[in-house]
Amino acid sequence: MRKISTLMVSVLCMMMPVGAEAQVPTAFVSKGATDIQAQPHSVTQTNSGAQLAAIDPMVRSITMDNGLPSNAVRTVVQGSKGYMWFGTDNGLCRFDGYDVRTYYNPFTTVDQFVSALTACEEGLLVGCNNGAYLFSNATDQFQKLSDKITAPVLNFSLDGDQNVWISTSGQGVFRYNRTTHELHQYPMKNIQGKVKSTLVDANNQVWMLCNQGEASIYHLNKSTDQFEAFPLKGDATMFHGMAMLATPDGNVYVGTWENGLYKLNADGSAEQLISGTLSNAVHHIHQLYCNDNKSLLIASDDGLVQYDIQNRIWHMLSEVNNPSRSTSERFVYGIADDNEGGIWVSTYYGGVNYLPSTSFEERFHAYSARLGGLRGNVVGRFFEDHQHRIWIATDDAGLDCFNPQTNSFVSYPGKEAMGKYNVHALFADENNLWVGTYGNGVIRMNMATGAQQVFLTDGMASGGNAYCIYRDRKKRLWAATMDGANLFDEGQQKFSKIKSFKSLTIDMKEDPQGNVWFATQGGGLWRLDKNNAWKQYKYVENDSTSLVSDQINCLAIGEKGRLYVATSEGLCEFLPSKGIFRRISIDAPSQDFTSLVISQGVMWISTSKGIVKYTPGEPIQLFNKYDGLTCDQFMPNAGLLASDGRIYFGSTRGFNCFYPYLVKINQVAPPVAITSVELFGQPIEAGRNL
């Protein structure tokens, strides 16, 4: 026997949790007893036309750039192993949280169109243009369910009697028994065999939906084993149904081609909940989804909409009212949830979008000029005044003021005039807000009247700049500039240059010993001690007790009075007893630590690649734009711990604020699965004996 010298196994922790995978039995095992086609939460409009404000969810997109064979994705489902599966116009795709793998059906060598997916323990039920297939988990191979099914398959439903109901376009409905493997056909010749979908409700009743003929909805009479037209009343007789959904409380909803969303009542009446014409939001509904009795999701050509069942109001989950919207936000075809509660949305032009389970509103509140309220995008500083208002400095639109009690932006005297400045520094005393600018010096604005007075810096005859304004415990008011440090003379009412650092000074802090520290970008760290003696600290090559970098972005005083230095190359702590620095190793995607806020012993660090939560002795936690951040690029020294415990971080696209205790972490452990095996560099197919 030849010795195997090279065997490579790729083991992957997937982002989707799963249950244990059983060996493929002879009979199918249902994942659920209701309609399992991909279903969206619905978007609707009330009879009064009430509408909620648009929501801008941060989503992760998976497209051809990430390995999809086509951006046209008709359906999506999570399999029993936890993988996400996408049915595209050019093959079946498996997504493991990192990579996309495409499987081609050998029974349809030319046409790889996948129109329907439903998960079962053995694998997936796959609908194609020429029939129904089982894709086996054990072998990663397609198996044809029956040679008798030759028409396009549009939908699968599983009932409580071990049956699979297969909807086709041309052959009606097939019932396949998972125990006896018996196949029975309901030709539905009165509608030319064209069935859009079937639905199994909470009472194990089977419904059928079509969009042509004299009736739109049929119900299975189990005593005669025949589908009978369900008598609809009024204008709903012909509403061209496209999707049906039975909610956990027993209600049935129908999505239509042109007439919006309906609720089906037991007496045969169909109540229109949203008009496709009046709302301009739910034309051509493809699927409906509900994971509770409170709201629906609707997938339509106009995008994704959420409908509040109790309050009978709706809102868009994509910016469909924006003319510049991307096509990926429209033409939504399928929706499915995963074991973590995340929502996966398939689109016709934009691949698949993923919305995390945790509500963004419960974690990271996002504000930007694009979302409204904030005038600028590049947020560089925050300051909280005595009234607990948050003042916000932007590079591109001056000064804004935020009321955290109402979560809204408020006006202030002088707002129009302050909108023209490039603002980089903020400090507020009892009456005045001191505003550091680029090119216009330091502006002192009376917060009650808006009256403004300009002060020059660095001894300039005009202009000047300030990137940090700070008052120490001796009541000295400092203005740090692109060159050094200035002190304000109350008697002469002017700033005087005290020290030149020959580099931009971005932050200042005073430690418990009375030392004032000046952080520069390129010149390291300067200390002014209580005896007014200056000392500079710099990075020294091959000296692990020196600064980690001379490019300092932020300073922070810890809860024990220790000084922490966030730099473009990582984080370090000053040890005053030894006069050296201790480098803190944090395995983050970026070592460009832009801001540092310490709360309850936990470090929250903004970086150029998201936000890091670091608790000494524990694994780090990472957050990025897919968690609701405005973007991943955060600004230097743009962090604030407010008096109410909320943390603010400024970015190049607005800012985020959050209460640390509300940042819930996903507690679902990802499973470990073998995704590929290679022998001598060659992949080994699943099920093959070595």
Long-range contacts (C-beta under 8 A, 24 or more apart in sequence): 4-679, 4-690, 5-680, 6-679, 6-680, 6-681, 7-677, 7-678, 7-679, 8-677, 8-678, 8-679, 8-681, 9-674, 9-676, 9-677, 9-678, 10-674, 10-675, 10-676, 10-677, 10-678, 11-672, 11-673, 11-674, 11-675, 12-96, 12-97, 12-98, 12-672, 12-673, 12-674, 12-675, 13-97, 13-670, 13-671, 13-672, 14-82, 14-83, 14-96, 14-97, 14-670, 14-671, 14-673, 15-96, 15-97, 15-98, 15-340, 15-670, 16-78, 16-82, 16-83, 16-84, 16-97, 16-338, 16-339, 16-340, 16-670, 17-82, 17-338, 17-339, 17-340, 17-668, 17-669, 17-670, 17-671, 18-79, 18-80, 18-81, 18-82, 18-83, 18-339, 18-671, 18-673, 19-80, 19-82, 19-339, 21-80, 21-81, 21-121, 21-137, 22-80, 22-121, 23-138, 24-121, 24-122, 24-123, 24-136, 24-137, 24-138, 25-121, 25-122, 26-181, 27-162, 27-178, 27-179, 27-181, 28-120, 28-121, 28-122, 28-125, 28-134, 28-158, 28-162, 28-164, 28-178, 29-120, 29-121, 29-122, 29-178, 30-120, 30-158, 30-159, 30-160, 30-162, 30-178, 31-80, 31-118, 31-119, 31-120, 31-121, 31-158, 32-158, 33-158, 33-159, 33-160, 33-200, 33-202, 33-204, 34-157, 34-199, 34-200, 34-201, 34-202, 34-246, 35-155, 35-157, 35-197, 35-198, 35-199, 35-200, 35-244, 35-245, 35-246, 36-77, 36-118, 36-119, 36-156, 36-157, 36-158, 37-75, 37-116, 37-117, 37-118, 37-155, 37-156, 37-157, 37-197, 37-243, 37-287, 37-334, 38-75, 38-76, 38-77, 38-117, 38-287, 38-289, 38-299, 38-333, 38-334, 38-335, 38-336, 38-346, 39-243, 39-245, 39-287, 39-288, 39-289, 39-290, 39-297, 39-335, 39-336, 40-286, 40-287, 40-288, 40-289, 40-296, 40-297, 40-298, 40-299, 40-304, 40-332, 40-334, 40-335, 40-345, 41-289, 41-290, 41-291, 41-295, 41-296, 41-297, 41-298, 41-304, 41-305, 41-306, 41-307, 41-317, 41-335, 41-343, 42-253, 42-255, 42-261, 42-274, 42-282, 42-285, 42-288, 42-289, 42-290, 42-295, 42-296, 42-297, 42-298, 42-305, 42-306, 42-307, 42-314, 43-261, 43-274, 43-279, 43-281, 43-282, 43-297, 43-298, 43-300, 43-302, 43-303, 43-304, 43-305, 43-306, 43-307, 43-314, 43-315, 43-316, 43-317, 44-260, 44-261, 44-273, 44-274, 44-279, 44-281, 44-282, 44-296, 44-298, 44-305, 44-307, 44-312, 44-314, 45-260, 45-273, 45-274, 45-275, 45-278, 45-279, 45-281, 45-282, 45-314, 46-273, 46-274, 46-312, 46-313, 46-314, 47-272, 49-278, 50-312, 50-313, 51-279, 51-313, 51-314, 51-315, 52-308, 52-313, 52-314, 52-315, 53-315, 54-315, 54-316, 54-319, 54-321, 55-306, 55-315, 55-316, 55-317, 56-319, 56-370, 56-371, 57-317, 57-318, 57-355, 57-360, 58-360, 58-366, 58-625, 58-626, 58-627, 58-628, 58-629, 59-345, 59-353, 59-354, 59-355, 59-626, 60-353, 60-354, 60-626, 61-328, 61-350, 61-351, 61-352, 61-353, 61-354, 62-86, 62-95, 62-100, 62-351, 62-352, 62-353, 62-354, 63-328, 63-350, 63-351, 63-352, 64-351, 66-100, 66-351, 67-93, 67-99, 67-100, 67-101, 67-102, 68-93, 68-100, 68-102, 68-351, 68-352, 69-93, 69-102, 69-112, 71-328, 71-347, 71-348, 71-349, 71-350, 71-351, 72-348, 72-349, 73-333, 73-334, 73-346, 73-347, 73-348, 73-351, 73-352, 74-113, 74-114, 74-115, 74-116, 74-333, 74-334, 74-346, 74-348, 75-114, 75-115, 75-116, 75-117, 75-333, 75-334, 75-346, 76-117, 76-334, 76-335, 76-336, 76-344, 76-345, 76-346, 76-352, 77-117, 77-118, 77-119, 77-124, 77-336, 78-119, 78-336, 78-337, 78-338, 78-339, 78-344, 79-119, 79-123, 79-124, 79-137, 80-119, 80-120, 80-121, 80-123, 80-137, 81-137, 81-671, 81-673, 82-338, 82-339, 82-670, 82-671, 82-673, 83-673, 84-336, 84-338, 84-344, 84-352, 85-117, 85-119, 85-124, 86-346, 86-352, 87-114, 87-115, 87-116, 87-117, 87-126, 87-127, 87-334, 87-346, 88-112, 88-114, 89-113, 89-114, 92-117, 92-124, 92-126, 92-135, 95-352, 96-673, 96-675, 97-670, 99-675, 101-675, 103-135, 103-140, 103-142, 105-133, 105-142, 106-142, 107-131, 107-133, 107-142, 107-144, 115-152, 115-153, 115-154, 116-153, 116-154, 116-155, 116-156, 117-156, 118-156, 118-157, 118-158, 118-164, 120-158, 125-156, 125-164, 127-152, 127-153, 127-154, 127-155, 127-156, 127-166, 128-152, 128-153, 132-156, 132-166, 132-174, 132-176, 138-686, 138-687, 139-686, 139-687, 140-685, 140-686, 140-687, 141-687, 145-176, 145-183, 146-174, 146-176, 146-183, 148-174, 148-183, 148-185, 149-174, 149-183, 151-193, 154-195, 154-196, 154-197, 155-195, 155-196, 155-197, 155-198, 157-197, 157-198, 157-199, 157-200, 157-206, 158-200, 159-200, 159-204, 159-206, 160-200, 160-204, 161-204, 165-198, 165-200, 165-206, 167-195, 167-196, 167-197, 167-198, 167-208, 168-193, 168-195, 169-193, 169-194, 169-195, 170-194, 173-198, 173-208, 173-227, 186-226, 186-227, 188-218, 188-227, 190-214, 196-241, 196-242, 196-243, 197-242, 197-243, 197-244, 199-244, 199-245, 199-246, 199-252, 200-246, 201-246, 201-250, 201-252, 202-246, 202-248, 202-250, 203-250, 207-244, 207-252, 209-241, 209-242, 209-243, 209-244, 209-254, 210-241, 211-240, 211-241, 211-242, 211-256, 211-257, 212-240, 214-238, 216-240, 216-241, 216-254, 217-241, 217-244, 217-254, 217-264, 230-268, 231-268, 232-268, 232-269, 232-270, 233-267, 233-268, 233-269, 233-270, 234-269, 234-270, 236-262, 236-269, 236-270, 236-272, 239-270, 242-284, 242-285, 242-286, 243-285, 243-286, 243-287, 243-288, 243-299, 244-288, 245-288, 245-289, 245-290, 245-296, 247-290, 247-293, 247-296, 247-309, 248-290, 248-292, 248-293, 249-293, 253-288, 253-290, 253-296, 255-282, 255-285, 255-286, 255-287, 255-288, 255-298, 255-300, 256-285, 257-283, 257-284, 257-285, 258-283, 258-284, 260-285, 261-285, 261-288, 261-296, 261-298, 261-307, 273-307, 273-312, 274-307, 274-314, 279-314, 281-305, 281-314, 281-316, 281-320, 286-332, 286-333, 286-334, 287-333, 287-334, 287-335, 289-335, 289-336, 289-337, 291-337, 291-341, 297-335, 297-343, 299-332, 299-333, 299-334, 299-335, 299-345, 300-332, 301-330, 301-331, 301-332, 302-330, 303-329, 303-330, 303-331, 303-332, 304-329, 304-332, 304-335, 304-345, 317-355, 326-350, 328-353, 339-668, 340-666, 340-668, 354-626, 356-626, 356-627, 356-628, 357-666, 358-627, 358-664, 358-666, 360-627, 360-628, 362-662, 362-664, 363-627, 363-628, 363-658, 363-662, 363-663, 363-664, 364-623, 364-627, 364-628, 364-629, 364-656, 364-657, 364-658, 364-663, 365-407, 365-656, 365-657, 365-658, 366-628, 366-629, 366-630, 366-654, 366-655, 366-656, 367-402, 367-630, 367-654, 367-655, 367-656, 367-657, 368-630, 368-653, 368-654, 368-655, 369-397, 369-654, 370-653, 370-654, 371-654, 373-408, 373-409, 374-400, 374-409, 374-654, 374-655, 375-400, 375-419, 376-400, 377-652, 377-653, 377-654, 378-635, 378-650, 378-652, 379-635, 379-638, 379-650, 379-651, 379-654, 379-655, 380-423, 380-424, 380-635, 380-636, 380-637, 380-638, 380-650, 381-423, 381-424, 381-425, 381-426, 381-637, 381-638, 381-650, 382-426, 382-638, 382-639, 382-640, 382-648, 382-650, 382-655, 383-426, 383-427, 383-428, 383-433, 383-640, 384-428, 384-640, 384-642, 384-643, 385-428, 385-433, 385-447, 386-428, 386-430, 388-642, 388-643, 388-644, 390-640, 390-642, 390-648, 391-426, 391-428, 391-433, 392-650, 392-655, 393-423, 393-424, 393-425, 393-426, 393-435, 393-436, 394-423, 395-422, 395-423, 395-424, 396-422, 398-422, 398-423, 399-423, 399-435, 404-642, 404-644, 404-646, 404-657, 412-447, 412-450, 413-446, 413-447, 413-448, 413-449, 413-450, 414-445, 414-449, 414-450, 414-451, 414-452, 415-450, 417-450, 417-452, 418-443, 418-445, 418-452, 424-465, 424-466, 424-467, 425-466, 425-467, 425-468, 425-469, 425-479, 425-480, 426-469, 427-469, 427-470, 427-471, 427-477, 429-471, 434-469, 434-477, 434-479, 436-465, 436-466, 436-467, 436-468, 436-469, 436-479, 437-465, 437-466, 438-465, 439-463, 439-464, 439-465, 440-464, 441-465, 441-466, 442-466, 442-469, 442-479, 442-495, 455-479, 455-488, 455-493, 455-494, 455-495, 456-494, 456-495, 457-481, 457-486, 457-495, 457-497, 458-483, 458-484, 458-486, 458-497, 459-496, 459-497, 464-495, 467-504, 467-505, 467-506, 468-505, 468-506, 468-507, 468-508, 468-637, 470-508, 470-509, 470-510, 472-510, 472-516, 473-510, 473-514, 478-508, 478-516, 480-505, 480-506, 480-507, 480-508, 480-518, 481-505, 485-518, 499-526, 499-528, 499-534, 501-526, 506-552, 506-553, 506-554, 506-636, 506-637, 507-552, 507-553, 507-554, 507-555, 507-637, 508-555, 509-555, 509-556, 509-557, 509-563, 510-557, 511-557, 511-561, 511-563, 511-576, 512-557, 512-561, 513-576, 517-555, 517-563, 519-552, 519-553, 519-554, 519-555, 519-565, 519-637, 520-550, 520-552, 521-551, 521-552, 521-553, 521-636, 522-550, 522-551, 523-550, 524-550, 524-552, 525-552, 525-565, 537-581, 544-583, 545-578, 545-580, 545-581, 545-582, 546-580, 546-581, 547-572, 547-581, 548-572, 548-581, 548-583, 553-592, 553-593, 553-594, 553-595, 553-636, 553-637, 554-593, 554-594, 554-595, 554-596, 554-636, 554-637, 554-639, 555-596, 556-596, 556-597, 556-598, 558-598, 559-598, 559-601, 564-596, 564-598, 564-603, 566-593, 566-594, 566-595, 566-596, 566-605, 567-593, 568-592, 568-593, 571-596, 571-603, 571-605, 586-612, 586-614, 586-620, 587-620, 588-612, 588-620, 588-622, 589-622, 594-634, 594-635, 594-636, 594-637, 594-638, 594-639, 595-634, 595-635, 595-636, 595-637, 595-638, 595-639, 595-649, 595-650, 596-639, 597-639, 597-640, 597-641, 597-647, 597-649, 598-641, 599-641, 599-645, 599-647, 599-660, 600-660, 602-660, 604-639, 604-647, 604-649, 604-660, 606-634, 606-635, 606-638, 606-639, 606-649, 606-651, 607-634, 608-632, 608-633, 608-634, 609-633, 610-634, 611-649, 611-656, 613-663, 621-665, 623-663, 628-656, 629-656, 630-654, 630-655, 630-656
